[in-house]
């Protein structure tokens, strides 16, 4: 089974919080996620995610942190 998985194709998927994952290409992408554009082996997709997902915080947390810092700096 592991060898079969190594040869399978995966999609890189992203959710509304800009969190990344991989999903088997032959399966329907689950609700709340969309294909990001990268298709490849499991390893290639994970390498892509490692390059592009540089801030692991969810988008909502990044925005609230940014707003708090902007508010603090405007005082």
For each residue, the residues with C-beta under 8 A, 3 or more apart:
1: 4 5
2: 5 6
3: 6 7
4: 1 7 8
5: 1 2 8 42
6: 2 3 41 42 43
7: 3 4 41
8: 4 5 24 25 26 41 42
9: 24 25 26 39 40 41
10: 22 23 24 25 39 40 41 42 45
11: 22 23 24 25 29 35 36 38 39 45
12: 20 21 22 35 36 37 38 39 45 48 49
13: 20 21 22 23 29 33 34 35 36
14: 18 19 20 21 33 34 36
15: 18 19 21 32 33 34
16: 32 59
17: 58 59 60
18: 14 15 58 59
19: 14 15 53 58
20: 12 13 14 36 49 52 53
21: 12 13 14 15 33 49
22: 10 11 12 13 42 45 46 49
23: 10 11 13 27 29 30 33
24: 8 9 10 11 27
25: 8 9 10 11 39
26: 8 9
27: 23 24
28:
29: 11 13 23 33 34 35
30: 23 33
31:
32: 15 16
33: 13 14 15 21 23 29 30
34: 13 14 15 29
35: 11 12 13 29
36: 11 12 13 14 20
37: 12
38: 11 12 44 45 48
39: 9 10 11 12 25 45
40: 9 10 43 44 45 48
41: 6 7 8 9 10 44 45
42: 5 6 8 10 22 45 46
43: 6 40 46 47
44: 38 40 41 47 48
45: 10 11 12 22 38 39 40 41 42 48 49
46: 22 42 43 49 50
47: 43 44 50 51
48: 12 38 40 44 45 51 52
49: 12 20 21 22 45 46 52 53
50: 46 47 53
51: 47 48
52: 20 48 49
53: 19 20 49 50 56
54:
55: 62
56: 53
57: 61 62 65
58: 17 18 19 61 62
59: 16 17 18 62 63
60: 17 63 64
61: 57 58 64 65
62: 55 57 58 59 65 66
63: 59 60 66 67
64: 60 61 67 68
65: 57 61 62 68 69
66: 62 63 69 70
67: 63 64 70 71
68: 64 65 71 72
69: 65 66 72 73
70: 66 67 73 74
71: 67 68 74 75
72: 68 69 75
73: 69 70
74: 70 71
75: 71 72
